[in-house]
Amino acid sequence: MLNNYVKTFINQMARRTGINLTDMHKRILEFVYNYYEKHRVGPMYRNIERYTGATKEDLERLFPHGLNSVYTWVGIPIQSVNDLCKPIADVKVDEDREVYLDYNATTYVRKEVVKILTDYYNSKTGYGNPSSSTSLGKKAFDAILNARQEVADCLKVKHSEVIFTGSGSEANNLAVKGIGFKYIETKGHIITSQIEHPSIIEPVQFLGMFGFDITFLDPDQKGLITADAVKEALRSDTVLVSLMAVNNEIGTLNPIAEIGEICRLAEVPFMVDAIQAFGKIDLFPKEMGITMMSLSGHKIYAPKGIGALYLDETVSLVPLIHGGSQEFNNRAGTENVGHIIAFGKAAKLAHMEMKSEMKRIQEIRDYFLDQLNRYCPDCILNGSLKQRIPTNLNIGFPDIDSGALLLSLNQIGIYVSAGSACSSGSKEASSVIKAIGVDTDRYGIIRFSFGLQTTQRDVDYLFTYLPGILDQIKNDG
């Protein structure tokens, strides 16, 4: 199966050579890639024809340099590529270094959390079934209860209002569909925005298939959803407003408290996707008029596969998963004890360090912008700088292909995103970037995001090579 790096490279090569990828292109490329992964040698014409139906003549017709192009596009080494397109800059570094600037996509598991997981998997804590009546089960139950309280303390809510899920996306689905299914007979009106995460947009669209009326609010040019826009969209039959606190691509911070007050007065449930905000800003649902709020572990240095939903005690949901009474009857299934206690620890640490860490990152962010203005004054910042978390910069580079830039940086150990990590590998421009009116034909978009291990030295390493990379990509274009 093609990974996102290879998909990005394939789309980049297709774009640079003017190839419109068809199902036949994709079938050939996937077969060749999988064959090489299994045998560590590229397939020859006979095997390609046998398994895909494509002859040598088909390869010559479909790809600019036939089999050489196929090999190059999926990363198989060949003897000579002098006549092939080279969208990636040729960069020689003085000292190899890994610089991770993609914290909005995911984070590493911090050492304090690793210890929690190690103890759990070494059976020192919590390996019993939390629903059992054994002493081991009681220990597991208590471990979950402690983690639930740790998350609740961050939000100033009751521990019984924290529901653990398998991911942030599941939490979003549970909130949206859980409310929607309550009104499945009468339907109703739902308000969301054009720039939400797909795990909000797609469940909302799913409810639309059942007859719910959906309003998708447009952001302003700064990437914000205003309280006035929400107020104007509210109707007597509105059953849900669902908006994110911080945008995952451009880092903009919506006026959640203002919107929450409007929803409270209208007596409409307010769901907030706080996955990019949790651990970076204060989030107090009771004070902010928030009815439901989703969280994710792997954005705050906990493992992947664990999330949570805050659910106000006055609101009930229809569960997505039936078959047990776990999570206060909101999510059936034996709890993922190790990941839950890891999430609790990560949440506690993130909130203990939040103010000092955000101050440190803002200084790095401002230094980054100074260097960017120095070396690339024609670049643009997407989204408001003032109403934004400090961990995110979404930059438009004029006359630069974002795929070429992403891959060029990747080869010297600098890891960034050209869009949301969930959809990387796609050659389509981000719907968020389109929604705020950026000219994606002119600007290549790269998201830089900062975290616990980001230093000024990382920024210096980036800007040592970025100007030369931009020059090469422009000249090759």
C-alpha positions in Angstrom: 0.0 0.0 0.0 1.4 3.4 -1.0 2.3 5.6 2.0 1.6 9.3 2.1 5.2 10.3 1.2 5.1 8.2 -1.9 1.7 9.5 -2.8 2.9 13.1 -2.5 5.9 12.4 -4.7 3.8 10.7 -7.3 1.3 13.6 -7.4 4.2 16.0 -7.6 5.8 14.2 -10.5 2.5 13.9 -12.3 1.9 17.6 -12.0 5.4 18.5 -13.2 5.1 16.3 -16.2 1.5 17.2 -17.1 0.2 13.7 -16.5 -3.5 13.3 -15.5 -3.4 10.2 -13.2 -5.9 7.6 -14.2 -6.9 4.3 -12.5 -4.4 2.5 -14.8 -1.5 4.8 -13.7 -2.4 4.2 -10.0 -2.8 0.4 -10.5 0.7 0.2 -12.2 2.4 2.4 -9.6 0.8 0.5 -6.6 1.8 -2.9 -8.0 5.4 -1.8 -8.7 5.7 -0.3 -5.3 4.3 -3.3 -3.5 6.5 -5.7 -5.6 9.6 -3.7 -4.7 8.7 -3.6 -1.0 8.4 -7.4 -1.0 11.3 -8.4 -3.3 13.6 -5.4 -3.0 13.9 -5.3 -6.8 11.7 -3.7 -9.3 9.4 -5.9 -11.5 10.2 -6.2 -15.2 7.7 -5.8 -18.1 6.4 -9.4 -18.0 5.3 -9.2 -14.4 3.8 -5.8 -14.8 1.7 -6.9 -17.8 0.7 -10.2 -16.0 -0.6 -8.4 -12.9 -1.8 -5.1 -14.2 -2.5 -5.8 -17.9 -0.2 -2.9 -19.0 2.2 -3.7 -21.8 5.6 -2.1 -22.4 3.9 0.1 -25.0 1.3 1.1 -22.4 4.0 2.2 -20.0 5.7 4.3 -22.7 2.4 5.9 -23.5 1.3 6.5 -19.9 4.6 7.7 -18.4 7.0 10.3 -19.9 10.0 7.9 -19.6 8.2 4.5 -19.5 9.5 2.1 -16.9 12.2 4.5 -15.7 9.5 7.0 -14.7 7.5 4.3 -12.9 10.5 3.3 -10.9 11.5 6.9 -10.1 7.9 7.9 -9.0 7.7 5.1 -6.4 11.3 5.5 -5.2 13.0 2.5 -6.8 16.7 3.2 -7.4 17.8 3.0 -11.1 21.2 3.4 -12.7 20.6 6.7 -14.5 17.9 9.4 -14.1 19.7 12.2 -15.9 16.8 12.7 -18.3 14.0 12.6 -15.7 12.3 15.5 -14.1 13.8 16.6 -10.8 11.3 18.6 -8.8 13.2 18.1 -5.5 16.1 20.5 -4.8 19.6 19.0 -4.7 20.9 20.1 -1.3 24.1 19.2 0.5 24.1 19.7 4.3 27.2 20.3 6.4 25.8 18.5 9.4 22.8 16.1 9.2 20.1 17.0 11.6 16.5 16.1 12.2 14.1 19.0 12.7 10.5 18.2 13.5 8.2 21.1 12.7 5.0 19.1 12.3 3.6 19.0 15.9 0.1 19.9 14.6 0.1 16.5 12.9 1.3 14.5 15.9 3.7 14.6 18.8 6.2 12.1 20.3 5.3 10.3 23.5 7.1 12.2 26.3 9.4 10.3 28.7 7.0 10.7 31.7 4.2 9.2 29.7 6.5 6.4 28.3 7.2 5.4 32.0 3.4 5.2 32.6 3.0 2.9 29.5 6.1 0.8 30.4 4.8 0.2 33.9 1.4 -0.7 32.5 2.7 -3.2 29.9 5.0 -4.7 32.5 1.8 -5.4 34.5 2.8 -3.2 37.4 -0.5 -1.3 37.1 -3.9 -1.7 35.8 -3.9 -4.8 33.6 -7.1 -6.2 35.1 -10.5 -5.7 33.5 -11.9 -2.5 35.0 -15.4 -4.0 34.9 -14.5 -7.2 36.8 -15.0 -7.7 40.5 -11.4 -8.8 41.2 -8.8 -6.8 43.1 -6.9 -6.4 39.8 -10.0 -5.1 38.2 -10.5 -2.6 41.0 -6.9 -1.3 40.5 -7.6 -0.8 36.8 -10.9 0.9 37.5 -9.1 3.2 40.0 -6.4 4.0 37.5 -9.0 5.1 35.0 -10.8 7.1 37.6 -7.6 8.9 38.5 -6.9 9.7 34.8 -10.5 10.9 34.3 -10.0 13.2 37.2 -6.7 14.5 35.8 -8.4 15.4 32.5 -11.5 16.9 34.3 -9.2 19.1 36.5 -7.8 20.6 33.4 -11.3 21.6 32.3 -12.8 22.4 35.7 -15.5 19.9 35.2 -16.7 16.7 37.0 -14.9 13.5 36.3 -18.2 11.9 35.3 -18.4 14.4 32.4 -15.2 13.0 30.7 -15.8 10.1 28.3 -12.7 8.3 26.9 -12.7 7.4 23.2 -10.4 5.7 20.7 -9.4 9.0 19.1 -10.3 12.6 18.6 -12.1 11.7 15.4 -14.3 9.2 17.3 -15.1 11.9 19.9 -16.2 14.2 17.1 -18.3 11.5 15.6 -19.9 10.6 18.9 -20.8 14.2 19.6 -22.3 15.0 16.2 -24.0 11.7 15.5 -25.0 11.3 19.1 -27.0 14.5 19.1 -28.3 13.9 15.5 -29.6 10.5 16.3 -31.7 11.9 19.2 -33.5 14.0 16.5 -33.6 11.3 13.8 -37.4 11.4 13.7 -37.9 15.2 13.7 -34.6 16.2 12.0 -33.5 19.7 12.5 -30.9 22.3 11.6 -27.1 22.0 12.3 -24.6 24.8 12.0 -20.9 24.2 11.3 -18.2 25.8 9.1 -16.4 25.2 5.9 -13.0 24.9 7.7 -13.8 22.1 10.2 -11.8 18.9 10.4 -13.2 16.1 8.2 -14.3 14.2 11.3 -16.8 17.0 11.9 -17.7 17.8 8.3 -18.3 14.2 7.2 -20.6 13.2 10.1 -22.6 16.4 9.6 -22.9 15.6 5.9 -23.9 12.1 6.9 -26.8 13.5 9.0 -27.7 15.6 6.0 -28.4 12.4 4.1 -31.1 11.7 6.7 -32.8 15.0 6.2 -31.1 17.4 8.5 -30.6 20.9 7.1 -27.0 22.0 7.3 -25.5 25.5 7.3 -21.8 25.7 6.5 -20.5 29.1 7.7 -17.7 30.7 5.7 -14.7 32.1 7.5 -13.5 35.6 7.1 -10.2 36.3 5.3 -8.4 35.9 8.6 -9.7 32.4 8.9 -12.1 33.1 11.7 -15.8 32.2 12.3 -17.4 35.2 14.0 -20.0 35.1 16.8 -22.2 37.3 14.6 -22.2 34.8 11.8 -23.3 32.1 14.3 -26.0 34.3 15.7 -27.4 35.2 12.3 -27.5 31.5 11.3 -29.4 30.2 14.3 -33.0 29.1 13.7 -35.8 27.9 15.9 -35.1 24.3 14.8 -31.3 24.4 15.3 -30.3 21.3 17.2 -26.5 21.7 17.2 -23.7 24.2 16.6 -20.3 22.6 16.0 -17.1 24.7 15.6 -13.5 24.2 16.3 -11.5 26.2 18.9 -8.3 26.2 16.9 -8.0 25.4 13.2 -5.7 22.5 12.6 -4.2 24.0 9.4 -3.9 27.7 10.0 -3.9 27.8 13.8 -6.6 30.5 14.1 -8.4 30.9 17.3 -12.2 31.3 17.1 -14.1 33.4 19.7 -15.4 30.3 21.4 -16.6 32.0 24.6 -18.7 34.5 22.6 -20.2 31.8 20.5 -20.9 29.7 23.6 -22.8 32.5 25.2 -24.9 32.9 22.1 -25.7 29.2 22.1 -26.4 29.1 25.8 -29.0 31.9 25.5 -30.5 30.1 22.5 -30.5 26.8 24.4 -28.7 25.1 21.6 -26.0 22.5 22.3 -22.5 23.8 21.4 -19.9 21.2 20.3 -16.2 22.4 20.2 -13.5 20.5 18.5 -10.6 21.4 20.9 -8.1 18.9 19.6 -5.6 21.5 18.5 -6.3 23.8 21.5 -6.2 21.5 24.5 -3.0 22.0 26.4 -2.3 25.3 24.6 -5.0 27.6 25.9 -7.4 27.7 28.8 -10.5 25.7 28.1 -13.3 25.8 30.7 -16.5 24.5 29.2 -18.8 25.6 32.1 -17.6 29.2 31.8 -17.6 29.2 28.0 -21.0 27.8 27.3 -19.6 24.6 25.8 -21.8 21.5 25.9 -19.4 19.0 24.3 -15.7 19.2 23.6 -13.3 16.7 21.9 -9.7 16.1 22.9 -6.9 13.9 21.5 -4.0 12.2 23.2 -1.4 12.3 20.4 -1.5 16.1 20.1 -0.3 16.4 23.7 2.6 13.9 23.9 0.4 10.9 24.7 0.1 7.8 22.5 -2.1 7.6 19.4 -5.4 5.8 19.8 -6.8 7.6 22.7 -9.2 10.6 22.9 -11.9 12.0 25.1 -15.2 13.9 24.9 -16.4 16.3 27.5 -20.1 15.9 27.8 -22.1 18.2 30.0 -24.1 16.2 32.6 -27.4 17.8 31.4 -27.0 16.4 27.9 -27.4 12.8 26.7 -26.2 11.2 23.5 -27.1 8.1 21.4 -23.9 6.0 21.5 -22.0 4.9 18.4 -21.0 1.6 20.0 -23.5 -0.5 21.9 -23.0 -3.6 24.0 -21.7 -2.5 27.4 -22.1 0.1 30.1 -18.6 1.5 30.0 -18.0 5.2 29.9 -21.3 6.0 31.6 -23.2 4.0 28.9 -21.8 6.3 26.2 -19.2 3.9 24.7 -19.3 0.2 25.0 -16.1 -1.9 25.2 -13.4 -2.7 27.6 -11.4 0.4 28.3 -7.9 0.9 26.9 -6.4 1.3 30.4 -2.8 1.9 29.5 -3.6 4.7 27.0 -6.2 6.2 29.3 -3.7 6.6 32.2 -1.1 7.9 29.8 -3.5 10.5 28.4 -4.3 11.6 32.0 -0.6 12.1 32.8 0.0 14.0 29.5 -3.0 16.2 30.1 -1.8 17.1 33.6 1.7 17.9 32.4 0.6 19.9 29.5 -1.5 22.2 31.7 1.2 22.5 34.4 3.6 23.7 31.7 1.2 25.5 29.4 1.8 29.2 30.2 5.6 28.9 30.3 5.8 26.7 27.3 3.5 28.8 25.1 5.6 31.9 26.0 8.8 30.0 25.0 7.2 28.8 21.7 5.9 32.3 20.9 9.5 33.6 21.1 10.6 30.9 18.7 7.6 31.7 16.5 8.5 35.4 16.4 12.1 34.6 15.6 10.9 32.4 12.8 8.9 35.2 11.3 11.8 37.6 11.5 14.0 35.1 9.6 11.2 34.6 7.1 10.8 38.3 6.5 14.5 38.6 6.0 14.9 35.7 3.5 11.5 35.6 1.9 9.8 39.0 2.2 7.2 38.0 -0.5 5.8 35.1 1.6 2.4 35.4 3.1 1.0 34.3 6.4 -2.3 32.5 6.1 -4.7 33.3 9.0 -4.7 36.0 11.6 -1.5 36.4 13.5 -3.2 38.1 16.5 -5.9 35.5 17.0 -3.8 32.5 16.7 -2.0 29.9 18.9 1.8 30.4 18.9 2.5 26.8 17.8 1.4 27.2 14.2 2.5 29.2 11.2 0.9 28.5 7.8 3.0 30.1 5.1 2.4 30.7 1.4 5.6 30.8 -0.8 5.2 32.6 -4.1 5.8 30.7 -7.3 6.7 27.6 -5.3 5.1 24.1 -5.6 4.4 23.0 -2.0 5.0 19.3 -2.8 8.5 20.1 -4.2 9.3 22.2 -1.1 7.9 19.6 1.4 10.0 16.8 -0.2 13.1 18.9 -0.5 12.9 19.8 3.2 12.2 16.2 4.1 15.4 14.9 2.4 17.5 17.1 4.7 15.6 16.0 7.8 13.1 18.9 8.2 9.6 17.6 8.6 6.6 19.8 7.8 3.2 19.5 6.3 1.7 20.8 3.1 -1.8 20.6 4.6 -3.7 18.5 7.1 -1.8 15.4 8.0 -5.0 13.4 7.6 -5.1 14.1 3.9 -1.4 14.5 3.0 -0.6 12.7 -0.2 -3.4 14.5 -2.0 -2.6 16.9 -4.8 -5.7 19.0 -4.2 -5.4 22.3 -2.5 -6.6 22.4 1.1 -10.2 23.3 1.5 -9.3 25.5 4.4 -6.8 27.5 2.3 -9.3 27.8 -0.5 -12.0 29.0 2.0 -9.9 32.0 3.2 -9.3 33.1 -0.4 -5.6 32.2 -0.9 -4.4 32.1 -4.5 -3.2 28.5 -4.5 -2.1 28.8 -8.1 0.5 31.4 -7.0 1.4 30.2 -3.5 2.7 26.9 -2.3 1.4 26.3 1.2 3.5 24.8 4.0 2.5 24.4 7.6 5.2 24.8 10.3 4.2 23.8 13.8 6.2 23.9 17.0 6.4 21.9 20.2 8.3 20.8 23.3 11.6 20.0 21.5 11.6 22.9 19.0 14.6 25.3 19.5 16.0 28.4 17.9 18.8 26.2 16.5 16.1 24.2 14.6 14.9 27.5 13.0 18.5 28.4 12.1 19.0 25.1 10.4 15.9 25.6 8.4 16.9 29.0 7.2 20.4 27.9 6.4 19.0 25.9 3.5 15.5 27.3 2.7 16.6 30.2 0.5 18.7 27.9 -1.7 15.9 25.4 -1.9 13.4 28.0 -3.0 15.8 29.3 -5.6 16.3 25.8 -7.1 12.6 25.0 -7.2 11.8 28.3 -8.9 14.6 27.8 -11.5 13.6 24.2 -12.2 10.0 25.4 -12.7 
